[in-house]
């Protein structure tokens, strides 16, 4: 079946074409690839693993696997961060899939189905639990305060969080907690007994995310 595909199809036309292609036993991926993407979200990928990984993302309207080369978003080195703008069409109803895979030999990977909102601003963190990869996706958030800086904490283990030598909370495996208001950048925050020195990474009055493990700080990034 031959079709002329434009880059400005409206949602109704997209759905009609997808139904027609499916009925004829064809692939709808080419239609989606060549359709104007009218929605987007900004995603910052953080690699909390000890090896380089590739992050992939796709709308679940696509038939191909999320680890297809066309769906690669970014390569991120160990304890690194990379930003990406994900675009999709309205017909996908915000249903998406994110994947993370070892960059060297594809020996480990993980897929996660989720809904991504139009104009959303997200963190996506890959982390280790036992022998397997895990993914956590959550909204960015800032709580700026003059004369201080704010820190949220993400940990892959349960650990006590201390602010100014007082225990204020415990981390939850694979979840973000906080924010915590800090004055002393050198010793104001400790997680699991490890002091998180932030003096080279923070500006007072701004907000940050600290990704840690049982050994201490992995990466600290602004909540932007």
C-alpha positions, 0 to 999 in steps of 0.5 A: 500500500502506497502512502504520501507522508507529510510532516504536518499531519494532524492527530485525526489523520495520524490515527486514521493512517495508523489504523489503515496501515495496521489493517494492511499488515504494514508498519506504522513507525515510518508514519510516526517518524515523519510526522511533526512532533507537537509535544515535548519534555526536557529530561536530564539523564544521570548515570549513577552506575559504575560503567558508561550507559546509553539511555533510550526513549520512545513513544509506545506508539512505535512498534520497534524496540526502545533499544533500536539505534533510532531511539538512542537519546544520549550516552552518559559516562559513569557518574555523569549527566546529559540533557535531552529534549524528547518530542512526540505526537499528540496521538501517543497520549503521553505513553512512553518507554525509557531504557538504559543499557550498558554501552560496552557489551549490552550485558545489562539493560532495563526498560521502564513504561511511564507517562511523560507530560507535555512541557515536563522537566524530569530527572531520570537516574540509572542506579544499581540494586543488587545485580540489576539496573534500576531506573527512577524518573521524577520531576525537577523541583527547586526551593531557592532561599537567600543565604542558603542552598537547598539540596534533595538527596537520591540514594540507592540504599537506606541511609541516615541524612544529617544536617548540621550534625543532626539526623533529620531523615532517612533515605528511601532506596531509589527515591528522592527525599528533601529538600534540605536547607543548608548553610555550611557547604563544607560539612552541613550535609552528611548521608550515611555518615559521609560528609557531602562537601558541596563547596565546589558545586553550589551557589548560595540561594539555589537548589541542587540534587545530590546523588549518593551511594553507600560510599558517598557523593556520586554527582551533584547537579543544579535543579534546572 
